[in-house]
Amino acid sequence: MRAPFARLIGMLVLVATASPSLAQEARKIPAELQGHWKLAILGFEGREIKMRDNMPCWVIKADQVAFGGEPLARLIVDPATTPPILDVCYVDSARVFEAVYAVEGDRLKICVNQRTQGVKERPLDFVTEGHPERRLLIFQRQEEAAGDGSANSPGYVGIEFGVKAKEKTVFIAEVLPKSPAQKAGLKKDDIVAKIGATAPSTVREAFDQVRQARPGTDLTVRVRRGDKEQDISVRVRVVPFILLDD
């Protein structure tokens, strides 16, 4: 009796997280959503800020979203509602962001509930004032021939730097989980002797050397660990899309 009961509970959980109508629409993403979209404006709490021009695009093909050449999310759409319903399902976790969207010419607006756990409520409009949990993403359509923007994006390896004032040395204060730096073998408290050809003396210098590296290239970081120095090659990526994260 326990096995059928467990299966029933599992089915109820699935129904609670994604309605059958939305699941059926997963592969029926409207043509107007397809293509390259660059985030132009981020709205929150009634304010809007203009984003950097060097961010990669969201590339939407079928129900998949790529960012910086890597899978970001799967889309589930119900275009029959007003405004149309959109779920953004991150591929690297169980997070599902509930949203509504509108395409207005070459602009795509997505109003997202930033919360993915606990009590949450799907937006029914594009207003963020008075709704601290909402984020408004306003994208501008881009020509596909121009690429996805990754080539001009700042480099990212997933390191936080610090400075030891007494020794006047830069060190790794934190290595972010699942980051290129962690995968390459860099560790917290490593002393940074060089990044590329530069020996940084401040956090800003170290940070700038990483940002100037091009995504898709390898960056050599020379570190001192204990009484030994070694060169570690790190594959540079684009800065992750974290604007929806808590």
N, C-alpha and C positions, 0 to 999 in steps of 0.2 A: 504493500500500500504506500510505502514511503516514496518509492521512485516515481509513480504517477503524480503524487502530490507535489514532489519537487519540480517535476516538469511543468505542472500547472502554475506554480509560483513563478517559474522562469518566464512562462508565457505572459503572465500578468505584468511582470517587470518590463518586458519588451513593449507591451501595449502602452504602458505608462510613459515610456521614454520616446516612442515614435509611433504616431498613429498609423493605421494601415493605409489611409489615403496618402499620407506623406511618403511612406515607404514605396508605394506604387509609383510615385512621381519621381523617384530617385534618378531614373534614367531618362526622364522627360524634361530636362532643363530647357526652358525657353531659349530660342535662338538669340533673343536680345541680350541675354546674359553672357553669351560666349565671346571670347576674345581677351585682349590685353587691357587691364584696368590699372591705372596708377592712382594711388591714394593722394588726393590733393588737399583735403580738409578733414580734420578730426574734431568732432563736436562733443562736448561734455558739460553738464550742468549749465546749459544756456550759453556757453562760450564756444567759439570756433577758433582753431589755430591752423595755420597753413603748414603743410608738411614739407620736408626737404625735397628738392627735385631729384636727388640721387637715390631715392628708394626704388627697389625693384617693383615690378608690376605683379598684381594678381593675374595669373593666366588661367582662365576658365575654359576647360575643354570637357564636353559632356558634363558629368557631375563632379569632376575633379578640379581642385584649385592647386596650382603650383606657385611657389614664391621663391625666387632666387634659384630656380632650376630644381627645386626639391618639393615633394608633395607636402602640402600644408593641410588641406581639409577636403572633405566630401560634402557636397551640397544636397539637401533634400528640399524640394520646392512644392508648394501647393499654389499654383497661379490662379486658382479659382476664387480665392478670397480677396477682399479689398481692405487694406493693401495686401498684395501677395505675401504669403508666409515663406520664410526661408530659415532652414536650420543649417548652421555651420558646424560640421562634425570634424574635430581635429583628428588627424590620422595617428598622431603619436601618443594619444591618451584617450580617455573615455569622455572628454569634455564635449558637450554639445551646447552651442550658443544659439538661443532662440532669437529670431529677428523677423523683421518685415523689410521689404525692399521696394524700390521704384526706379524705373529707367526713364529718364527725361532727356531725350536726344542723346548726346554723347556723355551724359552723366548717369552714374549709378549711385543711388543712396541706399545705405543699409543701416537701419537702426537696430542695435543689438542689446540684449540684456547680458551684461557682463557676468552675471552670476550663473554658474553651472551646477551649483549644489544648493540644498536647502530650499527655502521658500523663494520662488522666482515667478515672474509674470512676463509673458511675451509682450513687447511693445505693440500698440495698435496704431501708432502714429510715429512721427519723426521728431518729437519734442524731447529735449533732454533736460530743460529747466524743471527743477523740482523732482527729477528722477536721477539720483546720483549713481544708480546701477546701470544706466544706459550709456552707450557710446554711439555716436553718429559718424559713419564712415562715408565720405563723399569721394567717389572715384571719377577720374576723367578717362574716357576711352583713348587708347593709343594705337597707332599704326603697328600692325604685327611685324612689318618689315624692319622696324627699328629695334626689334629684340625685346627682351623682358626687363632690360635695365640693370641686370646683374653686373655687367662689366664696369659700370660707373659707381657701383655701390661701395660704401665703406667696408673695409675688411673686418672680420670678426673671428676670434679664436676662443672666446670664453674665459678670459683671464681678468681678474681684478688685481690691480697693482697697489703696492704700498711702498713707503720709504722708511728705512731705518736711519733716523737723523744722526745718531752717533757715528755710524759707519759710513753715512752718506751713500747708501746703496739702495737700489730698487729691488724689491722682492715680490714674489707672487703671494698676494694676500688671500686669494680664493681662486679655485678652479671650478667652474660651473659644471654641474652634472650633465653628462651626455654631450659635452662640448668637444670641438676639435682638440683643444688643449688636453682635456682629460684622456681622449682616445690616443693622443700622441705620447702620453706618459709624463707630462708636466705635473708638478705637485706643489701643493701649498708649502710656503716657506722656502722654495727654491730662490736663490739669489740670481738676479738677471744680470749677466755680464754683457750680453749683446742681443739686440733684436735686428736681424739682418746684419748690416755693417755698422750699426750705430750702438754705442754704449750709452744707454739712457742714464741720466742723473736725477730725473724727476718723473713723477707719475705721468704728467702731461707728455713728456717726450716719449715715454714707453707707449702710452695710449696712441699718440699720433703715428708712431711707427706701425702699429697694428692696423689702424684705420687706413693708412696709405697703401697697404698691401692689397692686391687685387684678388677678389674672390675666385677660387679655382686654382690659385697658385700655391706653392709651398713656401712657408716662411720659416727660416732657421732661427731658433732661439737658443743662445748659449747660456746655460745655467750652471751655477756652482751649488752642488749638493754635498754637504759635508766638506771634505777636503779635495773633492774632485770636480772638474769641469767637464761638461759634455754638450754637444750640439744635438738639439732635438728638432726635427722637421715637423711642422704643423701645417695641415691643409686648411687654407683660409676659406671661410664661408661668408655669406652675406649676414648682416645683422638679423636675428630671428624676428618674426612678426609677433611682437609681444603686446601690442596695443590693446588686445582684448583680455589680457591676463589681469588677475586681481592684484 
